[in-house]
Amino acid sequence: MDTIGFEAHDHKGCVRDAIAAVEMHCAEHKLQFTPVRRRVLEILLSEHRAMGAYEILDILRDEGLGSQPPVVYRALDFLVTHGFAHKIERLNAFIACTHPGQNHTPAFLICRQCDAVAEAHAEPSKGMLGRAAADTGFVIEQAVVEAMGLCPKCCKGAANCA
């Protein structure tokens, strides 16, 4: 899987392909992809950044799709539960999954300067975390990997970037 978030790409194609993948997954698994759930995902996809629930709610309110927090929280819960979006704990925000419908463990690379977020693939059962778990007899069922740093854009001209 590729890292998406810091490089240029076909944005319209990205949004179109993600919505199509989610629609197909929902149809195959008999999940209700309601207009509000779809719109919340479209908002997250169109922004390609982590967004807070109230920021999303403001957009929904302006579009007449809901004005109460439970509307957006229910939609976000559905999207996160089914792997179509992820919660970025560090930012208390949400981001569209760049690999909807695929079984994977994401790692989030968060720019401390501009808050841009890229999603990469992680394998928590390997590396230092996997070794620590194996050494203690622990079985990793879920992991959230979030790394803070500088994105390529913010790194340009910065003294601490190689």
N, CA and C of each residue as an Amber inpcrd file, in Angstrom:
protein
   486
   0.8460000  -1.1880000   0.0000000   0.0000000   0.0000000   0.0000000
   0.8800000   1.2350000   0.0000000   0.4260000   2.2320000  -0.6820000
   1.1820000   3.4650000  -0.7900000   0.7990000   4.4480000   0.3050000
   1.7360000   5.3290000   0.6220000   1.4470000   6.4390000   1.5170000
   0.7240000   7.5000000   0.6990000  -0.3670000   8.0140000   1.2150000
  -1.1060000   9.0650000   0.5240000  -1.2780000  10.2270000   1.4910000
  -1.0850000  11.4220000   1.0150000  -1.3340000  12.5700000   1.8760000
  -0.3840000  13.7080000   1.6370000   0.8780000  13.4180000   1.3160000
   1.8450000  14.4830000   1.1330000   2.1960000  14.7030000  -0.3380000
   1.8460000  13.7550000  -1.2120000   2.2140000  13.9100000  -2.6020000
   1.0150000  14.3140000  -3.4570000   1.3080000  14.8570000  -4.6390000
   0.2600000  15.2460000  -5.5790000  -0.3460000  13.9860000  -6.2010000
  -1.6310000  14.0410000  -6.4990000  -2.3110000  12.9150000  -7.1210000
  -3.5740000  13.4160000  -7.8090000  -4.2440000  12.5280000  -8.5160000
  -5.5080000  12.8560000  -9.1860000  -6.6050000  12.9080000  -8.1280000
  -6.8780000  14.0980000  -7.6120000  -7.7980000  14.2490000  -6.4850000
  -9.2240000  13.8360000  -6.8440000  -9.7240000  14.2650000  -7.9910000
 -11.0900000  13.8900000  -8.3840000 -11.2130000  12.3830000  -8.5340000
 -10.2020000  11.7670000  -9.1270000 -10.2050000  10.3190000  -9.2820000
 -10.1330000   9.6200000  -7.9400000  -9.3660000  10.1810000  -7.0400000
  -9.2100000   9.6320000  -5.6920000 -10.5670000   9.6090000  -4.9760000
 -11.2820000  10.7260000  -5.0130000 -12.5920000  10.8240000  -4.3570000
 -13.5740000   9.8660000  -5.0260000 -13.6230000   9.8820000  -6.3410000
 -14.5420000   9.0300000  -7.1040000 -14.2860000   7.5540000  -6.8050000
 -13.0150000   7.1420000  -6.8250000 -12.6690000   5.7430000  -6.5860000
 -12.9980000   5.3150000  -5.1590000 -12.7580000   6.1910000  -4.1980000
 -13.0470000   5.8600000  -2.7960000 -14.5470000   5.6990000  -2.5730000
 -15.3340000   6.6140000  -3.1100000 -16.7990000   6.5170000  -2.9610000
 -17.2950000   5.2320000  -3.6240000 -16.7910000   4.9190000  -4.7980000
 -17.2020000   3.6980000  -5.4970000 -16.8400000   2.4620000  -4.6790000
 -15.6540000   2.4390000  -4.0820000 -15.2350000   1.2980000  -3.2640000
 -16.1360000   1.1400000  -2.0420000 -16.4900000   2.2530000  -1.4130000
 -17.3610000   2.1990000  -0.2350000 -18.7620000   1.7500000  -0.6380000
 -19.2840000   2.2880000  -1.7430000 -20.6110000   1.8650000  -2.2160000
 -20.6400000   0.3570000  -2.4700000 -19.5930000  -0.1650000  -3.1210000
 -19.5310000  -1.5900000  -3.4270000 -19.4580000  -2.4120000  -2.1430000
 -18.6120000  -1.9760000  -1.2090000 -18.4780000  -2.6960000   0.0590000
 -19.8180000  -2.7100000   0.8070000 -20.4800000  -1.5750000   0.8570000
 -21.7660000  -1.4910000   1.5580000 -22.8150000  -2.3760000   0.8870000
 -22.8530000  -2.3950000  -0.4410000 -23.8120000  -3.2340000  -1.1540000
 -23.5410000  -4.7150000  -0.8810000 -22.2680000  -5.1050000  -0.9150000
 -21.9050000  -6.5010000  -0.6870000 -22.2060000  -6.9600000   0.7300000
 -22.0910000  -6.0520000   1.6860000 -22.2890000  -6.4050000   3.0930000
 -23.6200000  -5.9250000   3.6540000 -24.4930000  -5.4570000   2.7570000
 -25.8340000  -4.9970000   3.1400000 -25.7950000  -3.9300000   4.2340000
 -24.8960000  -2.9530000   4.0570000 -24.7680000  -1.8300000   4.9810000
 -25.4830000  -0.6280000   4.3880000 -26.0920000   0.1620000   5.2380000
 -26.8110000   1.3560000   4.7880000 -25.8450000   2.5280000   4.6320000
 -25.5660000   2.8940000   3.3940000 -24.7080000   4.0480000   3.1050000
 -25.6440000   5.2200000   2.8310000 -26.1290000   5.8120000   3.9190000
 -27.1450000   6.8660000   3.8440000 -26.5690000   8.1370000   3.2190000
 -27.4380000   9.0440000   2.7960000 -26.9530000  10.3100000   2.2270000
 -26.0460000  11.0980000   3.1790000 -26.3440000  11.0940000   4.4600000
 -25.5010000  11.8280000   5.4140000 -24.1500000  11.1350000   5.5700000
 -24.1340000   9.8230000   5.6630000 -22.8700000   9.0880000   5.7630000
 -22.0190000   9.3350000   4.5200000 -22.6700000   9.3000000   3.3720000
 -21.9670000   9.5450000   2.1120000 -21.3850000  10.9570000   2.0880000
 -22.1800000  11.9330000   2.5070000 -21.7230000  13.3170000   2.4630000
 -20.5620000  13.5490000   3.4250000 -20.6300000  12.9460000   4.6140000
 -19.5240000  13.0780000   5.5710000 -18.2500000  12.4930000   4.9640000
 -18.3630000  11.3350000   4.3300000 -17.1880000  10.7460000   3.6880000
 -16.6880000  11.6440000   2.5510000 -17.5960000  12.1910000   1.7530000
 -17.2000000  13.0950000   0.6690000 -16.4550000  14.3130000   1.2120000
 -16.9280000  14.8440000   2.3250000 -16.2640000  15.9970000   2.9510000
 -14.8440000  15.6150000   3.3670000 -14.7040000  14.4810000   4.0350000
 -13.3750000  14.0370000   4.4660000 -12.4620000  13.7800000   3.2700000
 -13.0060000  13.1560000   2.2410000 -12.2110000  12.8790000   1.0410000
 -11.8050000  14.1620000   0.3190000 -12.7140000  15.1080000   0.2580000
 -12.4220000  16.3350000  -0.4970000 -11.3670000  17.1860000   0.1970000
 -11.2920000  17.0880000   1.5070000 -10.3370000  17.9020000   2.2570000
  -8.9520000  17.2670000   2.3350000  -8.8870000  15.9420000   2.3050000
  -7.6160000  15.2180000   2.4510000  -6.8180000  15.7020000   3.6560000
  -7.5230000  15.9340000   4.7410000  -6.8680000  16.3200000   5.9850000
  -7.7700000  15.8770000   7.1260000  -7.2180000  15.8610000   8.3030000
  -8.0100000  15.5020000   9.4700000  -8.9500000  16.6580000   9.8110000
 -10.1890000  16.3160000  10.1090000 -11.1960000  17.3250000  10.4320000
 -11.9140000  16.9470000  11.7230000 -12.2190000  17.9440000  12.5240000
 -12.9860000  17.7230000  13.7350000 -14.4590000  17.5380000  13.4170000
 -15.1660000  16.8690000  14.3120000 -16.5870000  16.5980000  14.1080000
 -17.3950000  17.8830000  13.9540000 -17.0750000  18.8990000  14.7340000
 -17.8410000  20.1400000  14.6530000 -17.5440000  20.9040000  13.3620000
 -16.3600000  20.7470000  12.8280000 -16.0280000  21.3470000  11.5370000
 -16.8820000  20.7070000  10.4300000 -17.0300000  19.3840000  10.5110000
 -17.8730000  18.6670000   9.5580000 -19.3320000  19.0610000   9.7590000
 -19.7560000  19.1610000  11.0170000 -21.1280000  19.5420000  11.3250000
 -21.4640000  20.9120000  10.7460000 -20.5340000  21.8490000  10.7900000
 -20.7770000  23.1740000  10.2080000 -21.1000000  23.0730000   8.7240000
 -20.3940000  22.2080000   8.0120000 -20.6440000  22.0260000   6.5830000
 -22.0120000  21.3920000   6.3650000 -22.3250000  20.3560000   7.1530000
 -23.6290000  19.7050000   7.0320000 -24.7620000  20.6850000   7.3280000
 -24.5750000  21.5070000   8.3420000 -25.5850000  22.4930000   8.7110000
 -25.8200000  23.4670000   7.5530000 -24.7240000  23.9520000   6.9580000
 -24.8430000  24.8860000   5.8360000 -25.5460000  24.2570000   4.6400000
 -25.4360000  22.9450000   4.4940000 -26.0570000  22.2340000   3.3820000
 -27.4540000  21.7160000   3.7280000 -27.9100000  21.9560000   4.9740000
 -29.2380000  21.5260000   5.3810000 -29.3500000  20.0380000   5.6820000
 -28.2380000  19.3900000   5.9740000 -28.2550000  17.9510000   6.2420000
 -28.2570000  17.5940000   7.7210000 -28.2370000  18.5660000   8.5760000
 -28.2770000  18.2870000  10.0070000 -27.5880000  19.3870000  10.7750000
 -28.1010000  19.6480000  11.9690000 -27.5060000  20.7160000  12.7750000
 -27.1500000  20.2630000  14.1840000 -27.4110000  19.0110000  14.5030000
 -27.1410000  18.5070000  15.8440000 -25.9220000  17.5710000  15.8250000
 -25.0640000  17.6480000  16.8350000 -23.8660000  16.8060000  16.8770000
 -24.1110000  15.3130000  16.6600000 -25.2090000  14.7230000  17.1970000
 -25.3920000  13.2830000  16.9670000 -25.4290000  12.8890000  15.4810000
 -25.8690000  13.7920000  14.6190000 -25.9220000  13.4930000  13.1870000
 -24.5290000  13.1650000  12.6730000 -23.5640000  14.0160000  12.9620000
 -22.2070000  13.7930000  12.4600000 -21.5160000  12.6720000  13.2230000
 -21.7360000  12.5720000  14.5200000 -21.0890000  11.5100000  15.2880000
 -21.5810000  10.1200000  14.8680000 -22.8610000   9.9870000  14.5530000
 -23.3720000   8.6910000  14.0730000 -22.7530000   8.3350000  12.7260000
 -22.6560000   9.3190000  11.8470000 -22.0530000   9.0730000  10.5290000
 -20.5800000   8.7050000  10.6820000 -19.8570000   9.4480000  11.5080000
 -18.4380000   9.1540000  11.7260000 -18.2520000   7.7840000  12.3670000
 -19.1070000   7.4350000  13.3090000 -19.0220000   6.1240000  13.9480000
 -19.1780000   5.0150000  12.9110000 -20.1460000   5.1530000  12.0250000
 -20.3410000   4.1700000  10.9520000 -19.1000000   4.0830000  10.0760000
 -18.5870000   5.2320000   9.6500000 -17.4330000   5.2490000   8.7530000
 -16.1950000   4.6400000   9.4090000 -15.9580000   4.9490000  10.6880000
 -14.8010000   4.4050000  11.3950000 -14.9880000   2.9080000  11.6660000
 -16.1680000   2.5170000  12.1120000 -16.4480000   1.1100000  12.4100000
 -16.1930000   0.2150000  11.2080000 -16.5250000   0.7040000  10.0270000
 -16.3890000  -0.1090000   8.8190000 -15.1000000   0.1730000   8.0540000
 -14.2020000   0.9710000   8.6420000 -12.8900000   1.1850000   8.0460000
 -12.8580000   2.1640000   6.8880000 -13.8830000   2.9880000   6.7540000
 -13.9170000   3.9730000   5.6720000 -13.2850000   5.2940000   6.0970000
 -13.1010000   5.4640000   7.3890000 -12.4460000   6.6500000   7.9490000
 -11.7020000   6.2010000   9.2040000 -10.8000000   7.0530000   9.6540000
 -10.0250000   6.7580000  10.8610000 -10.0770000   7.9610000  11.7860000
  -9.9680000   7.6830000  13.0780000  -9.8530000   8.7690000  14.0480000
  -8.3790000   8.9930000  14.3360000  -7.9500000  10.2330000  14.2260000
  -6.5890000  10.6120000  14.5800000  -6.6550000  11.0690000  16.0260000
  -6.2230000  10.2160000  16.9300000  -6.3480000  10.4840000  18.3640000
  -5.6160000  11.7660000  18.7640000  -4.4280000  11.9470000  18.2560000
  -3.5890000  13.0910000  18.6180000  -4.2850000  14.4160000  18.3240000
  -5.0670000  14.4540000  17.2330000  -5.7380000  15.6860000  16.8100000
  -7.2130000  15.7070000  17.1890000  -7.7240000  14.6110000  17.7580000
  -9.1510000  14.4590000  18.0260000  -9.9450000  14.8270000  16.7790000
  -9.5450000  14.2050000  15.6720000 -10.1350000  14.5180000  14.3780000
 -10.2390000  13.2350000  13.5570000 -10.8720000  13.3520000  12.3990000
 -11.1260000  12.1990000  11.5460000 -10.5730000  12.4530000  10.1580000
 -10.2070000  11.3580000   9.4870000  -9.6770000  11.4440000   8.1350000
 -10.2250000  10.2620000   7.3380000 -10.4930000  10.4870000   6.0650000
 -10.9650000   9.3990000   5.2080000  -9.8510000   8.3780000   5.0420000
 -10.2270000   7.1140000   5.0070000  -9.2540000   6.0510000   4.7750000
  -8.8210000   6.0990000   3.3200000  -7.5300000   5.9520000   3.0880000
  -7.0250000   5.9720000   1.7200000  -7.0730000   4.5830000   1.0800000
  -7.4800000   3.5810000   1.8580000  -7.5800000   2.2170000   1.3450000
  -8.9160000   1.6070000   1.7990000 -10.0570000   2.2350000   1.4520000
 -11.3370000   1.7320000   1.9610000 -11.6190000   0.3080000   1.4860000
 -12.1380000  -0.4850000   2.4000000 -12.4950000  -1.8510000   2.0770000
 -11.3380000  -2.8300000   2.1460000 -10.1280000  -2.3450000   2.4090000
  -8.9690000  -3.2260000   2.5150000  -8.6290000  -3.4210000   3.9890000
  -8.2820000  -4.6390000   4.3440000  -7.9000000  -4.9340000   5.7180000
  -6.4480000  -4.4850000   5.9130000  -6.2460000  -3.4930000   6.7570000
  -4.8980000  -2.9680000   6.9790000  -4.8270000  -2.2560000   8.3180000
  -3.6060000  -2.0450000   8.7740000  -3.3710000  -1.2620000   9.9800000
  -2.6790000   0.0210000   9.5420000  -3.3610000   1.1500000   9.6740000
  -2.7480000   2.4010000   9.2260000  -1.7720000   2.9730000  10.2500000
  -0.8240000   3.7070000   9.7240000   0.0740000   4.5200000  10.5440000
  -0.1060000   5.9430000  10.0310000  -0.2470000   6.8890000  10.9360000
  -0.5000000   8.2690000  10.5300000   0.7330000   9.1220000  10.7700000
   1.1330000   9.8240000   9.7540000   2.2650000  10.7370000   9.8000000
   1.6700000  12.1360000   9.8360000   1.8330000  12.8110000  10.9620000
   1.1560000  14.0880000  11.2040000   2.1810000  15.2150000  11.2190000
   1.9610000  16.2150000  10.3800000   2.8700000  17.3570000  10.3590000
   2.5300000  18.2640000  11.5430000   3.5150000  18.5240000  12.3750000
   3.2920000  19.3440000  13.5720000   3.1280000  20.8180000  13.2320000
   3.4940000  21.1990000  12.0140000   3.3930000  22.6040000  11.6390000
   2.0640000  22.9290000  10.9420000   1.6680000  22.1030000   9.9610000
   0.4560000  22.4230000   9.1910000  -0.6940000  21.4430000   9.4420000
  -0.4870000  20.4460000  10.2910000  -1.4860000  19.4260000  10.6260000
  -1.8760000  18.5270000   9.4520000  -1.1230000  18.5440000   8.3460000
  -1.3840000  17.5980000   7.2580000  -1.1620000  16.1920000   7.7930000
  -1.9340000  15.2420000   7.2570000  -1.8290000  13.8590000   7.7090000
  -1.6990000  12.9540000   6.4880000  -0.7470000  12.0490000   6.5380000
  -0.6100000  11.0150000   5.5160000  -0.8660000   9.6710000   6.1810000
  -1.5180000   8.7880000   5.4430000  -1.7660000   7.4380000   5.9440000
  -0.7910000   6.4880000   5.2660000  -0.0850000   5.7320000   6.0650000
   0.8350000   4.7180000   5.5650000   0.4210000   3.3700000   6.1380000
   1.0150000   2.3270000   5.6540000   0.7030000   0.9780000   6.1230000
   1.6690000   0.5850000   7.2410000   1.1410000   0.0180000   8.3050000
   1.9710000  -0.4340000   9.4250000   1.6600000  -1.8990000   9.7150000
   2.6180000  -2.5780000  10.2490000   2.4190000  -3.9510000  10.6930000
   2.8540000  -4.0240000  12.1520000   1.9080000  -3.7740000  13.0800000
   2.2840000  -3.7010000  14.4940000   2.8490000  -4.9940000  15.0560000
   2.5670000  -6.1250000  14.4160000   3.0990000  -7.3850000  14.9330000
   4.5780000  -7.5620000  14.6000000   5.1160000  -6.6620000  13.7860000
   6.5330000  -6.7160000  13.4280000   7.2500000  -5.5170000  14.0370000
   8.5250000  -5.4710000  13.9200000   9.2930000  -4.3480000  14.4310000
   9.3740000  -4.3520000  15.9370000   9.7000000  -3.1900000  16.5150000
   9.9140000  -3.0780000  17.9620000   8.6570000  -3.4080000  18.7510000
   7.5010000  -2.9460000  18.2950000   6.2510000  -3.2040000  19.0040000
   5.9440000  -4.7000000  19.0030000   6.1340000  -5.3330000  17.8630000
   5.9000000  -6.7770000  17.7700000   6.8410000  -7.5710000  18.6630000
   8.1070000  -7.1620000  18.6900000   9.0770000  -7.8470000  19.5580000
   8.7210000  -7.6560000  21.0300000   8.3290000  -6.4440000  21.4050000
   7.9520000  -6.1880000  22.7990000   6.7390000  -7.0260000  23.1800000
   5.7720000  -7.1310000  22.2800000   4.5860000  -7.9420000  22.5640000
   4.9690000  -9.4110000  22.7040000   5.7830000  -9.9020000  21.7790000
   6.1970000 -11.3110000  21.8270000   6.9790000 -11.6090000  23.1000000
   7.8530000 -10.6890000  23.5020000   8.6720000 -10.8900000  24.7040000
   7.8300000 -10.9820000  25.9670000   6.6790000 -10.3410000  25.9670000
   5.8230000 -10.3460000  27.1590000   4.6420000 -11.2980000  27.0420000
   4.5280000 -11.9700000  25.8860000   3.4030000 -12.8830000  25.6940000
   2.1130000 -12.1760000  25.3390000   2.2140000 -10.9340000  24.9430000
   1.0390000 -10.1220000  24.5980000   0.6760000 -10.3420000  23.1370000
  -0.6330000 -10.4090000  22.8360000  -1.1050000 -10.5560000  21.4630000
  -1.7370000  -9.2290000  21.0430000  -1.1590000  -8.6010000  20.0470000
  -1.6840000  -7.3220000  19.5520000  -2.9320000  -7.5790000  18.7250000
  -4.0410000  -6.9630000  19.1200000  -5.2840000  -7.0640000  18.3600000
  -5.5590000  -5.7910000  17.5720000  -5.1270000  -4.6770000  18.1110000
  -5.3390000  -3.3950000  17.4460000  -4.2620000  -2.4340000  17.9130000
  -3.7900000  -1.6050000  17.0000000  -2.7970000  -0.6020000  17.3550000
  -3.0880000   0.6740000  16.5790000  -2.8290000   1.7930000  17.2000000
  -2.9360000   3.0880000  16.5420000  -1.5350000   3.6780000  16.5260000
  -1.0080000   3.8690000  15.3310000   0.3370000   4.4000000  15.1830000
   0.2210000   5.8250000  14.6500000   0.7300000   6.7720000  15.4180000
   0.7150000   8.1760000  15.0260000   2.1000000   8.7600000  15.2750000
   2.6880000   9.3250000  14.2390000   4.0160000   9.9280000  14.3560000
   3.9200000  11.4130000  14.0140000   4.5560000  12.2340000  14.8340000
   4.5960000  13.6810000  14.6020000   5.9210000  14.0440000  13.9540000
   5.8950000  15.0250000  13.0700000   7.1070000  15.4790000  12.4020000
   6.7780000  16.6090000  11.4560000   7.5600000  16.7290000  10.4140000
   7.3410000  17.7650000   9.4080000   7.0950000  17.1210000   8.0570000
   6.0580000  17.5860000   7.3490000   5.7720000  17.0880000   6.0060000
   6.7920000  17.6850000   5.0360000   6.8800000  17.1520000   3.8340000
   7.8570000  17.6760000   2.8620000   7.6940000  19.1660000   2.5820000
   6.4660000  19.6450000   2.5270000   6.2080000  21.0670000   2.2640000
   6.7620000  21.9410000   3.3810000   6.4980000  21.5700000   4.6290000
   6.9740000  22.3580000   5.7730000   8.4660000  22.1570000   6.0100000
   9.0070000  21.0750000   5.5080000  10.4070000  20.7820000   5.7100000
  11.3160000  21.6180000   4.7940000  10.7670000  22.0720000   3.6810000
  11.5610000  22.8640000   2.7400000  12.0940000  24.1180000   3.4470000
  13.3830000  24.2470000   3.4810000  13.9990000  25.4160000   4.0850000
  14.1450000  25.3460000   5.5920000  13.5760000  24.3130000   6.2250000
  13.7060000  24.1980000   7.6690000  15.1000000  23.6910000   8.0340000
  15.6540000  24.2310000   9.0820000  17.0220000  23.8940000   9.4830000
  17.1620000  22.4470000   9.9450000  16.1040000  21.8870000  10.5370000
  16.2120000  20.5480000  11.1080000  15.8110000  19.4330000  10.1320000
  15.6640000  19.7340000   8.8600000  15.3400000  18.7230000   7.8540000
  16.5670000  18.3740000   7.0380000  16.7370000  17.1320000   6.7640000
  17.9230000  16.6960000   5.9990000  17.7520000  16.9540000   4.5160000
